[in-house]
C-alpha cells in the first residue's frame, strides 16, 4: 500500500507575513482511500504538479472548451480575453491571459480570531490566511471550510488592495466548502466552467495567495493528472481524521499554504476546481512530487447553491462505511466483481440496516448504474434527496441481491 502525507492546510496559519518555513508547518500523515483500504469516515456517505514549462515558444494542443454555468457571468472588470476560445498558441501568452482574466476575482481571506491578553482584555489577531474566488455579481465567494473555520471576523482583500468585511453565508465541513459574501460596486467575477469536461492532460492554472506573500495572488501552471480521485482530509489534530472528498481533480500545478479555497482554472479562464489538498511525504524521508487535489467545481457549485439558499447543506444518509473494491478484497470475500464498494460497517438503526445490508457486502450498482470508479457511489448517492428510495445491487458470496433503502438526513456528527 502506498501511504501519503496529505497536506490539507493550504490555509496558512501564523499571520499575514509568514516565514517561508511555514510552507511545511501544517503537514499531517494519512492515507488516500484509493491506495489504502481504510473505512470511509464515520457512518456517513457524503459527496460531497509542477509541470516544467520551457522558456521557448511552446505550442499547445487544442484545449478543452468548458461550458459556462448559467449563474456564472463575467463582469466588466474581468472581461473575457483572447484566452477564451483559443485553439492553440504560445503557452506564455495563454497563461498570461488567463491570469489577467481571473486573478482580479481571487481574494485573500484573513481568518481573525479573538484572544485574551495578560490583562484579560480581548484583542483580535489574524489566525490564518487563505484564498477564495468571487463567482457572482452578488459578491459571493467560494472557499474552503477550513479557511473560515473558527473565525470571529473575516477580512477579504482583493488584488487591487481594497479590503472588505466578509460575511459568512454558510459552511459545510463534510465537503470542506464555504461561501462568504462581500458588498461592493463593480466587483470582479470569475467565470465558472464545467469540470465534467476536463480530461487528463488538460492544462490548468492554480491561482491563490501562496504563503500570503505580498503583491497579490500567485499563479502556477500544470496539467490535470487524474480525475475522480477520492481522498481523506486530515483532522484538526493528529488524533482525528477529516471528511472524505469525492470526485477530486488531481493536478501537478504547484499549490502551497495560503492557496486553500483558490481556483483551479482551465485555459478558457473558467474555474474548474477549488484547490484544497497537496501530497506531502510518500513515506518518511520520501517527498511526493506533483500531486495536488482540487474539489471539482461540478461538486462545489451545488453545495454553494445550497449554502446561499439556506445557509446549510442537507446530505442524504445511508449509514455505512466502505472501501473501494479491489482484486484482493474480491478474492477474500469470494466474488468476481472488479468495481464497486465493500461495506465495512453498518450503523444500527440506519437505512442500510433496515435494508438488510451487512459488513462484507459488495455494492456494485446503485439504481442500475454500475459503480465504475471509487467516487461513483458517493456521486450517485448525493444526487438523491432525503426521502428517496434507492435500489442497491449487492453481492453476498454467490448471491446477487437487489436491496432497497430509503435515505434520511445525515445526523449531526
C-alpha positions, -999 to 999 in steps of 0.1 A, spaced: 0 0 0 12 34 -8 7 59 20 7 97 15 10 126 39 -17 148 26 -11 184 35 -45 199 38 -38 231 55 -31 251 23 -48 276 45 -18 294 60 -15 295 98 5 321 116 -4 355 103 -1 376 72 37 379 68 50 344 74 85 330 71 89 307 41 93 279 66 56 279 72 52 262 39 57 229 57 41 238 90 8 220 86 15 185 73 -4 155 86 0 119 78 -29 99 63 -37 75 35 -57 81 4 -86 56 2 -76 49 -35 -45 32 -23 -51 21 13 -83 1 22 -94 21 52 -131 26 61 -149 57 50 -151 83 77 -178 77 103 -211 63 92 -220 88 66 -215 86 28 -213 121 15 -203 138 -16 -199 159 -15 20 194 -101 50 213 -111 49 207 -148 80 220 -164 73 249 -188 101 255 -213 111 291 -219 108 289 -256 76 294 -277 57 263 -268 27 253 -289 -2 238 -270 -26 211 -282 -61 224 -285 -75 229 -250 -109 216 -239 -136 243 -241 -157 241 -209 -193 251 -208 -204 281 -187 -228 276 -158 -259 298 -161 -252 315 -128 -216 325 -137 -212 356 -158 -182 378 -163 -183 414 -151 -168 444 -170 -138 442 -146 -130 407 -157 -139 406 -193 -132 376 -215 -99 378 -232 -83 360 -261 -78 331 -238 -114 321 -241 -120 300 -272 -83 298 -281 -75 267 -301 -37 268 -299 -10 293 -291 21 303 -271 18 289 -236 33 321 -221 6 342 -238 -23 319 -228 -13 316 -192 -8 354 -190 -43 360 -205 -58 335 -181 -41 352 -151 -52 386 -162 -87 375 -167 -92 356 -134 -67 370 -109 -88 401 -101 -115 379 -87 -92 358 -65 -93 372 -29 -72 368 2 -93 357 32 -79 365 66 -94 345 95 -95 368 125 -100 354 160 -102 370 194 -77 362 221 -73 374 256 -41 393 266 -23 392 300 -46 419 313 -77 398 305 -85 421 276 -97 408 242 -78 416 211 -81 403 175 -53 385 157 -50 370 122 -53 333 128 -46 323 92 -48 333 56 -65 315 27 -79 322 -7 -113 324 -24 -129 333 -57 -158 358 -64 -182 339 -86 -213 360 -90 -225 396 -91 -238 395 -55 -203 392 -41 -205 356 -31 -170 340 -26 -164 303 -27 -137 289 -5 -128 260 18 -145 255 52 -111 252 69 -102 287 57 -131 303 77 -134 277 105 -134 293 139 -133 329 127 -148 357 147 -142 381 118 -134 377 82 -113 402 63 -113 400 25 -86 417 4 -88 420 -34 -57 421 -56 -63 458 -62 -57 464 -24 -93 471 -15 -104 455 18 -140 444 27 -155 427 58 -166 392 49 -200 378 59 -202 340 64 -232 327 44 -227 291 53 -202 263 56 -202 226 51 -174 207 69 -184 174 53 -173 187 19 -148 213 32 -166 241 13 -179 275 25 -194 307 10 -188 342 23 -200 375 9 -188 410 4 -207 441 -6 -192 464 -32 -197 481 -66 -184 466 -98 -167 436 -81 -147 414 -104 -162 380 -111 -146 347 -122 -165 325 -147 -174 290 -136 -167 262 -160 -178 226 -165 -154 202 -147 -171 172 -162 -154 181 -195 -119 180 -181 -96 154 -194 -63 140 -181 -35 161 -196 -55 193 -199 -35 224 -189 -47 242 -158 -37 272 -138 -38 275 -100 -43 310 -85 -41 318 -48 -24 336 -20 5 312 -17 24 318 16 4 351 19 32 368 1 28 405 -6 19 416 -41 -13 397 -47 -21 361 -58 4 337 -71 -1 320 -105 12 285 -112 6 261 -141 4 224 -146 -19 197 -160 -47 175 -149 -30 144 -136 -61 123 -128 -99 126 -124 -124 112 -100 -100 108 -71 -112 101 -35 -91 115 -7 -95 119 30 -85 151 47 -66 151 80 -84 161 111 -80 192 131 -54 174 153 -32 144 150 -57 121 166 -86 128 143 -94 123 106 -113 147 84 -140 141 58 -136 121 26 -137 142 -6 -151 126 -37 -146 133 -75 -115 153 -68 -93 166 -96 -56 157 -93 -31 183 -107 6 190 -107 1 228 -107 21 238 -77 -2 248 -47 10 258 -13 -2 270 21 -24 300 15 -38 286 -17 -67 269 1 -100 280 -15 -84 295 -46 -94 285 -81 -81 259 -104 -87 274 -139 -88 260 -174 -72 278 -204 -106 293 -212 -103 313 -180 -130 293 -163 -129 279 -127 -130 241 -128 -119 234 -92 -112 247 -57 -77 240 -45 -77 221 -12 -50 194 -7 -15 186 -17 5 154 -11 35 155 13 57 126 21 50 92 4 69 77 33 93 91 59 121 109 40 105 104 6 87 136 -7 58 131 -30 61 153 -61 35 170 -83 3 157 -66 -23 183 -55 -61 180 -53 -89 204 -61 -126 199 -54 -143 198 -88 -165 228 -95 -193 204 -105 -193 192 -69 -186 226 -53 -213 247 -71 -243 227 -59 -230 229 -24 -225 266 -28 -261 270 -41 -275 252 -10 -254 274 13 -266 306 -4 -302 294 -4 -305 281 32 -271 285 50 -267 248 53 -263 216 33 -286 186 37 -268 153 29 -286 121 23 -276 93 47 -274 56 41 -254 46 71 -224 26 60 -187 29 59 -170 13 29 -138 8 9 -134 6 -28 -135 -29 -42 -102 -43 -55 -89 -76 -66 -75 -87 -32 -108 -78 -14 -129 -95 -41 -109 -127 -37 -111 -125 1 -150 -122 1 -154 -147 -27 -168 -126 -55 -156 -119 -91 -167 -83 -95 -140 -58 -103 -156 -25 -94 -178 -13 -66 -176 -7 -28 -173 -31 1 -192 -24 33 -170 -22 64 -197 -12 90 -234 -8 91 -249 18 115 -275 4 138 -309 19 131 -298 33 98 -315 29 64 -287 5 55 -295 -17 85 -333 -16 77 -325 -27 41 -306 -57 53 -271 -46 43 -242 -64 61 -205 -60 65 -185 -75 36 -214 -70 12 -202 -56 -21 -223 -29 -37 -218 -30 -75 -246 -7 -87 -270 19 -75 -303 23 -93 -289 1 -121 -258 23 -126 -226 5 -122 -200 19 -98 -172 24 -123 -149 45 -101 -142 49 -64 -162 82 -65 -192 69 -84 -211 56 -53 -209 89 -34 -218 109 -65 -249 88 -72 -260 88 -36 -256 125 -32 -276 132 -63 -306 119 -43 -327 138 -18 -337 128 17 -367 105 14 -357 90 -19 -356 52 -21 -325 37 -38 -320 2 -52 -286 -13 -44 -272 -43 -63 -254 -63 -37 -231 -93 -40 -230 -115 -9 -208 -145 -17 -226 -164 -45 -258 -144 -41 -268 -113 -61 -294 -92 -42 -315 -62 -50 -320 -43 -17 -339 -10 -13 -331 17 12 -349 50 20 -325 77 26 -327 100 57 -309 132 66 -274 127 78 -272 131 116 -251 159 130 -217 145 138 
